[in-house]
Amino acid sequence: MEITIKDLEKNLKTLPKELLGNVNDYIDFLKEKYLDKDWANQLSDSQKESIKKGISDIENGNIISHEEAKQKIRNYLQSKAI
């Protein structure tokens, strides 16, 4: 059975008014999740800031090699094992 907008309207009219805000929030969530195809638009502000910081670090040469990073992690783990 296909659900129509009229079915949804009829169903909404039977809900207590205090739940309508929740329904509206869920509709907004669904629209954002399924209609917005660019994953970058779904990043949180803190995720966007982390990306900006990473780009800035790269531009300013504040980087280390993969091997250096692995060694730092090894050293850290060894220091915690003692």
N, CA, C and O atoms as a GROMACS GRO file, in nm:
protein
  328
    1MET      N    1   0.085  -0.119   0.000
    1MET     CA    2   0.000   0.000   0.000
    1MET      C    3   0.088   0.124   0.000
    1MET      O    4   0.177   0.137   0.084
    2GLU      N    5   0.064   0.212  -0.092
    2GLU     CA    6   0.140   0.336  -0.100
    2GLU      C    7   0.079   0.438  -0.005
    2GLU      O    8  -0.042   0.457   0.000
    3ILE      N    9   0.166   0.504   0.070
    3ILE     CA   10   0.120   0.607   0.163
    3ILE      C   11   0.121   0.742   0.092
    3ILE      O   12   0.219   0.780   0.028
    4THR      N   13   0.010   0.812   0.103
    4THR     CA   14  -0.002   0.943   0.038
    4THR      C   15   0.013   1.054   0.142
    4THR      O   16   0.013   1.030   0.262
    5ILE      N   17   0.027   1.175   0.092
    5ILE     CA   18   0.035   1.290   0.182
    5ILE      C   19  -0.095   1.303   0.261
    5ILE      O   20  -0.094   1.343   0.377
    6LYS      N   21  -0.207   1.269   0.198
    6LYS     CA   22  -0.335   1.274   0.269
    6LYS      C   23  -0.336   1.175   0.386
    6LYS      O   24  -0.390   1.205   0.493
    7ASP      N   25  -0.276   1.057   0.365
    7ASP     CA   26  -0.267   0.959   0.474
    7ASP      C   27  -0.187   1.016   0.589
    7ASP      O   28  -0.224   1.003   0.706
    8LEU      N   29  -0.075   1.080   0.555
    8LEU     CA   30   0.009   1.139   0.658
    8LEU      C   31  -0.064   1.252   0.731
    8LEU      O   32  -0.057   1.261   0.854
    9GLU      N   33  -0.132   1.337   0.656
    9GLU     CA   34  -0.208   1.446   0.717
    9GLU      C   35  -0.313   1.392   0.813
    9GLU      O   36  -0.329   1.442   0.924
   10LYS      N   37  -0.384   1.289   0.770
   10LYS     CA   38  -0.488   1.228   0.854
   10LYS      C   39  -0.425   1.173   0.983
   10LYS      O   40  -0.480   1.189   1.092
   11ASN      N   41  -0.311   1.107   0.967
   11ASN     CA   42  -0.242   1.050   1.082
   11ASN      C   43  -0.192   1.160   1.176
   11ASN      O   44  -0.203   1.147   1.298
   12LEU      N   45  -0.138   1.268   1.120
   12LEU     CA   46  -0.089   1.378   1.202
   12LEU      C   47  -0.199   1.442   1.284
   12LEU      O   48  -0.177   1.484   1.398
   13LYS      N   49  -0.317   1.450   1.226
   13LYS     CA   50  -0.429   1.513   1.297
   13LYS      C   51  -0.470   1.435   1.422
   13LYS      O   52  -0.533   1.491   1.511
   14THR      N   53  -0.434   1.308   1.429
   14THR     CA   54  -0.470   1.227   1.545
   14THR      C   55  -0.366   1.233   1.656
   14THR      O   56  -0.389   1.183   1.766
   15LEU      N   57  -0.250   1.294   1.627
   15LEU     CA   58  -0.144   1.300   1.728
   15LEU      C   59  -0.170   1.410   1.830
   15LEU      O   60  -0.228   1.513   1.798
   16PRO      N   61  -0.127   1.388   1.953
   16PRO     CA   62  -0.132   1.497   2.051
   16PRO      C   63  -0.042   1.611   2.003
   16PRO      O   64   0.065   1.586   1.946
   17LYS      N   65  -0.084   1.734   2.026
   17LYS     CA   66  -0.010   1.850   1.976
   17LYS      C   67   0.134   1.854   2.026
   17LYS      O   68   0.222   1.904   1.956
   18GLU      N   69   0.158   1.802   2.145
   18GLU     CA   70   0.295   1.808   2.200
   18GLU      C   71   0.392   1.718   2.123
   18GLU      O   72   0.513   1.731   2.141
   19LEU      N   73   0.342   1.627   2.040
   19LEU     CA   74   0.430   1.540   1.961
   19LEU      C   75   0.460   1.596   1.822
   19LEU      O   76   0.548   1.546   1.753
   20LEU      N   77   0.388   1.699   1.781
   20LEU     CA   78   0.407   1.753   1.646
   20LEU      C   79   0.547   1.808   1.625
   20LEU      O   80   0.602   1.796   1.515
   21GLY      N   81   0.606   1.866   1.727
   21GLY     CA   82   0.743   1.916   1.717
   21GLY      C   83   0.840   1.802   1.690
   21GLY      O   84   0.933   1.817   1.610
   22ASN      N   85   0.819   1.689   1.757
   22ASN     CA   86   0.905   1.573   1.736
   22ASN      C   87   0.892   1.521   1.593
   22ASN      O   88   0.991   1.485   1.529
   23VAL      N   89   0.770   1.517   1.544
   23VAL     CA   90   0.746   1.470   1.406
   23VAL      C   91   0.815   1.563   1.307
   23VAL      O   92   0.879   1.518   1.212
   24ASN      N   93   0.802   1.693   1.330
   24ASN     CA   94   0.863   1.790   1.241
   24ASN      C   95   1.016   1.778   1.243
   24ASN      O   96   1.081   1.787   1.139
   25ASP      N   97   1.074   1.759   1.362
   25ASP     CA   98   1.218   1.739   1.372
   25ASP      C   99   1.261   1.615   1.295
   25ASP      O  100   1.365   1.616   1.229
   26TYR      N  101   1.183   1.509   1.304
   26TYR     CA  102   1.218   1.385   1.233
   26TYR      C  103   1.209   1.404   1.082
   26TYR      O  104   1.291   1.351   1.008
   27ILE      N  105   1.111   1.479   1.037
   27ILE     CA  106   1.099   1.507   0.894
   27ILE      C  107   1.221   1.585   0.847
   27ILE      O  108   1.277   1.556   0.741
   28ASP      N  109   1.263   1.685   0.924
   28ASP     CA  110   1.384   1.761   0.890
   28ASP      C  111   1.505   1.669   0.884
   28ASP      O  112   1.588   1.681   0.793
   29PHE      N  113   1.517   1.578   0.980
   29PHE     CA  114   1.627   1.482   0.982
   29PHE      C  115   1.626   1.396   0.856
   29PHE      O  116   1.731   1.378   0.792
   30LEU      N  117   1.511   1.344   0.819
   30LEU     CA  118   1.500   1.260   0.699
   30LEU      C  119   1.536   1.338   0.573
   30LEU      O  120   1.605   1.286   0.485
   31LYS      N  121   1.490   1.462   0.564
   31LYS     CA  122   1.522   1.542   0.446
   31LYS      C  123   1.672   1.567   0.438
   31LYS      O  124   1.731   1.556   0.330
   32GLU      N  125   1.732   1.599   0.549
   32GLU     CA  126   1.876   1.624   0.549
   32GLU      C  127   1.954   1.498   0.516
   32GLU      O  128   2.052   1.504   0.442
   33LYS      N  129   1.912   1.386   0.570
   33LYS     CA  130   1.985   1.261   0.549
   33LYS      C  131   1.971   1.208   0.407
   33LYS      O  132   2.069   1.162   0.348
   34TYR      N  133   1.852   1.213   0.352
   34TYR     CA  134   1.826   1.147   0.224
   34TYR      C  135   1.819   1.240   0.104
   34TYR      O  136   1.834   1.195  -0.010
   35LEU      N  137   1.798   1.368   0.125
   35LEU     CA  138   1.785   1.458   0.010
   35LEU      C  139   1.912   1.539  -0.014
   35LEU      O  140   1.932   1.590  -0.124
   36ASP      N  141   1.997   1.551   0.087
   36ASP     CA  142   2.121   1.627   0.073
   36ASP      C  143   2.233   1.528   0.043
   36ASP      O  144   2.281   1.460   0.133
   37LYS      N  145   2.274   1.521  -0.082
   37LYS     CA  146   2.368   1.418  -0.126
   37LYS      C  147   2.513   1.450  -0.095
   37LYS      O  148   2.598   1.361  -0.104
   38ASP      N  149   2.545   1.573  -0.058
   38ASP     CA  150   2.683   1.609  -0.030
   38ASP      C  151   2.714   1.580   0.117
   38ASP      O  152   2.664   1.649   0.206
   39TRP      N  153   2.796   1.478   0.142
   39TRP     CA  154   2.827   1.436   0.279
   39TRP      C  155   2.889   1.549   0.360
   39TRP      O  156   2.875   1.552   0.483
   40ALA      N  157   2.958   1.641   0.295
   40ALA     CA  158   3.024   1.749   0.368
   40ALA      C  159   2.923   1.840   0.438
   40ALA      O  160   2.955   1.901   0.540
   41ASN      N  161   2.803   1.848   0.384
   41ASN     CA  162   2.700   1.931   0.447
   41ASN      C  163   2.649   1.870   0.577
   41ASN      O  164   2.580   1.936   0.654
   42GLN      N  165   2.682   1.744   0.601
   42GLN     CA  166   2.634   1.678   0.722
   42GLN      C  167   2.738   1.678   0.834
   42GLN      O  168   2.714   1.623   0.942
   43LEU      N  169   2.854   1.740   0.810
   43LEU     CA  170   2.957   1.746   0.913
   43LEU      C  171   2.916   1.845   1.022
   43LEU      O  172   2.852   1.946   0.995
   44SER      N  173   2.954   1.814   1.146
   44SER     CA  174   2.928   1.905   1.256
   44SER      C  175   3.026   2.021   1.248
   44SER      O  176   3.125   2.015   1.175
   45ASP      N  177   2.998   2.126   1.324
   45ASP     CA  178   3.089   2.241   1.326
   45ASP      C  179   3.227   2.200   1.377
   45ASP      O  180   3.328   2.247   1.325
   46SER      N  181   3.233   2.114   1.478
   46SER     CA  182   3.363   2.073   1.530
   46SER      C  183   3.440   1.990   1.427
   46SER      O  184   3.563   2.000   1.419
   47GLN      N  185   3.370   1.909   1.349
   47GLN     CA  186   3.437   1.833   1.244
   47GLN      C  187   3.492   1.926   1.136
   47GLN      O  188   3.603   1.906   1.087
   48LYS      N  189   3.415   2.027   1.099
   48LYS     CA  190   3.461   2.125   1.000
   48LYS      C  191   3.584   2.200   1.052
   48LYS      O  192   3.678   2.225   0.977
   49GLU      N  193   3.582   2.237   1.180
   49GLU     CA  194   3.697   2.307   1.239
   49GLU      C  195   3.820   2.218   1.241
   49GLU      O  196   3.931   2.265   1.216
   50SER      N  197   3.803   2.090   1.270
   50SER     CA  198   3.917   1.995   1.270
   50SER      C  199   3.978   1.986   1.130
   50SER      O  200   4.100   1.981   1.115
   51ILE      N  201   3.893   1.984   1.029
   51ILE     CA  202   3.942   1.977   0.891
   51ILE      C  203   4.019   2.105   0.857
   51ILE      O  204   4.126   2.100   0.796
   52LYS      N  205   3.963   2.220   0.896
   52LYS     CA  206   4.031   2.347   0.870
   52LYS      C  207   4.166   2.352   0.939
   52LYS      O  208   4.264   2.400   0.881
   53LYS      N  209   4.173   2.302   1.063
   53LYS     CA  210   4.299   2.300   1.137
   53LYS      C  211   4.399   2.208   1.066
   53LYS      O  212   4.516   2.243   1.056
   54GLY      N  213   4.354   2.093   1.019
   54GLY     CA  214   4.442   2.002   0.947
   54GLY      C  215   4.497   2.064   0.820
   54GLY      O  216   4.616   2.048   0.789
   55ILE      N  217   4.413   2.133   0.747
   55ILE     CA  218   4.458   2.200   0.625
   55ILE      C  219   4.560   2.307   0.659
   55ILE      O  220   4.662   2.322   0.591
   56SER      N  221   4.534   2.383   0.765
   56SER     CA  222   4.627   2.486   0.809
   56SER      C  223   4.762   2.425   0.850
   56SER      O  224   4.867   2.479   0.816
   57ASP      N  225   4.757   2.313   0.923
   57ASP     CA  226   4.881   2.244   0.962
   57ASP      C  227   4.961   2.203   0.839
   57ASP      O  228   5.083   2.221   0.836
   58ILE      N  229   4.895   2.150   0.739
   58ILE     CA  230   4.963   2.107   0.616
   58ILE      C  231   5.026   2.228   0.546
   58ILE      O  232   5.142   2.224   0.505
   59GLU      N  233   4.949   2.335   0.534
   59GLU     CA  234   4.999   2.455   0.466
   59GLU      C  235   5.119   2.516   0.538
   59GLU      O  236   5.206   2.576   0.475
   60ASN      N  237   5.124   2.500   0.672
   60ASN     CA  238   5.232   2.557   0.752
   60ASN      C  239   5.345   2.457   0.777
   60ASN      O  240   5.437   2.485   0.853
   61GLY      N  241   5.338   2.341   0.713
   61GLY     CA  242   5.445   2.243   0.727
   61GLY      C  243   5.447   2.171   0.861
   61GLY      O  244   5.546   2.107   0.894
   62ASN      N  245   5.341   2.180   0.937
   62ASN     CA  246   5.332   2.115   1.067
   62ASN      C  247   5.284   1.972   1.048
   62ASN      O  248   5.171   1.937   1.086
   63ILE      N  249   5.370   1.889   0.990
   63ILE     CA  250   5.334   1.751   0.957
   63ILE      C  251   5.447   1.656   0.995
   63ILE      O  252   5.562   1.699   1.012
   64ILE      N  253   5.415   1.528   1.006
   64ILE     CA  254   5.516   1.424   1.026
   64ILE      C  255   5.483   1.310   0.931
   64ILE      O  256   5.370   1.296   0.884
   65SER      N  257   5.583   1.228   0.905
   65SER     CA  258   5.561   1.115   0.814
   65SER      C  259   5.480   1.006   0.883
   65SER      O  260   5.463   1.006   1.005
   66HIS      N  261   5.430   0.915   0.802
   66HIS     CA  262   5.355   0.801   0.854
   66HIS      C  263   5.444   0.718   0.947
   66HIS      O  264   5.399   0.673   1.053
   67GLU      N  265   5.567   0.697   0.908
   67GLU     CA  266   5.661   0.620   0.991
   67GLU      C  267   5.684   0.688   1.125
   67GLU      O  268   5.687   0.621   1.229
   68GLU      N  269   5.699   0.821   1.125
   68GLU     CA  270   5.718   0.894   1.251
   68GLU      C  271   5.594   0.880   1.340
   68GLU      O  272   5.605   0.863   1.461
   69ALA      N  273   5.478   0.888   1.280
   69ALA     CA  274   5.354   0.875   1.357
   69ALA      C  275   5.344   0.736   1.419
   69ALA      O  276   5.308   0.722   1.535
   70LYS      N  277   5.377   0.632   1.341
   70LYS     CA  278   5.373   0.495   1.395
   70LYS      C  279   5.472   0.481   1.511
   70LYS      O  280   5.440   0.416   1.611
   71GLN      N  281   5.591   0.541   1.498
   71GLN     CA  282   5.690   0.531   1.605
   71GLN      C  283   5.642   0.603   1.730
   71GLN      O  284   5.661   0.553   1.841
   72LYS      N  285   5.580   0.719   1.715
   72LYS     CA  286   5.526   0.792   1.831
   72LYS      C  287   5.420   0.708   1.902
   72LYS      O  288   5.415   0.704   2.025
   73ILE      N  289   5.336   0.643   1.825
   73ILE     CA  290   5.231   0.560   1.885
   73ILE      C  291   5.294   0.440   1.956
   73ILE      O  292   5.254   0.406   2.067
   74ARG      N  293   5.392   0.377   1.892
   74ARG     CA  294   5.464   0.265   1.956
   74ARG      C  295   5.525   0.309   2.089
   74ARG      O  296   5.510   0.241   2.190
   75ASN      N  297   5.594   0.423   2.087
   75ASN     CA  298   5.658   0.474   2.209
   75ASN      C  299   5.554   0.502   2.317
   75ASN      O  300   5.575   0.470   2.434
   76TYR      N  301   5.442   0.561   2.277
   76TYR     CA  302   5.336   0.591   2.373
   76TYR      C  303   5.282   0.462   2.436
   76TYR      O  304   5.266   0.454   2.558
   77LEU      N  305   5.253   0.365   2.353
   77LEU     CA  306   5.197   0.238   2.403
   77LEU      C  307   5.297   0.167   2.494
   77LEU      O  308   5.258   0.109   2.595
   78GLN      N  309   5.424   0.171   2.458
   78GLN     CA  310   5.527   0.108   2.541
   78GLN      C  311   5.538   0.177   2.676
   78GLN      O  312   5.558   0.112   2.779
   79SER      N  313   5.525   0.310   2.675
   79SER     CA  314   5.534   0.383   2.802
   79SER      C  315   5.416   0.351   2.894
   79SER      O  316   5.430   0.357   3.016
   80LYS      N  317   5.303   0.317   2.838
   80LYS     CA  318   5.184   0.284   2.917
   80LYS      C  319   5.187   0.139   2.965
   80LYS      O  320   5.119   0.104   3.061
   81ALA      N  321   5.265   0.055   2.897
   81ALA     CA  322   5.270  -0.088   2.933
   81ALA      C  323   5.360  -0.112   3.054
   81ALA      O  324   5.351  -0.218   3.116
   82ILE      N  325   5.444  -0.018   3.086
   82ILE     CA  326   5.539  -0.037   3.197
   82ILE      C  327   5.474  -0.016   3.330
   82ILE      O  328   5.539  -0.028   3.434
   0.00000   0.00000   0.00000
